[in-house]
Amino acid sequence: MTKRLFDVLVAAFLLVVLSPVFLAVATVSLLGGGPVLFRQERVGLAGRAFLIHKFRTMRDATGPGVTSDRDPRITRLGRILRATKLDELPQLYDVLTGTMSLVGPRPEVRKYVAHWPAAVRDHILSVRPGITDPASITYRTESAELALAADPEEHYVSVVLPRKVQMYAAYVDTRSFLGDLKILAGTVRALVAPRSSGPNPGAIGASRKSLPGKGGYV
């Protein structure tokens, strides 16, 4: 209850304080001739589907389910929004409605959840998905890493996703209100720090293999 109350109060406060940002992004998007928001079905608490909200950053949502820095679908405004993570702000509404939390495992589309080991899938989905989590901080420059891969989606599924799954499960195992506050602080630090243009060390070219941890993934 403490976590939910905190989520509601902070989300409501930020929606009010950041309303000028919402208005500015909406205005530029409308002047560009496109919709303001992007909605996509994700898997949430207890495996229930919900619609996640983001500012639109691409001309066309069809194509690969992951986005690299080289993706030609990204608009000029979209590159700014993605680099600053401002595209995630509409998820404050999802927090307010209860489908998401400020902190929790990032929600995936169903086809990627299908790649999660069965041993940890229900465990991860036992909590509300979040706007940020330890994996979000670690993979702050994920799109840059994917841009270096010959097949970004295959690299995501075989290399990045297994690592995220372990981090999702570890968060659920160790979550606490104080821990969430530390993750929020770490997220703010990551957002204001200079963005590295390189991939996560050793990520490109990593082999597909079972690794230690629940369900054989790391």
Secondary structure, 3 states (H helix, E strand, C coil): CHHHHHHHHHHHHHHHHCHHHHHHHHHHHHHCCCCCEEEEEEECHHHCEEEEEEECCECCCCCCCCCCCCCCCECHHHHHHHHHCHHHCCHHHHHHHCCCEEECCCCCCHHHHCCCCHHHHHHHCCCCCEEECHHHHHCCCHHHHHHCCCCHHHHHHHHHHHHHHHHHHHHHHHCCHHHHHHHHHHHHHHHHCCCCCCCCCCCCCCCCCCCCCHHHCC
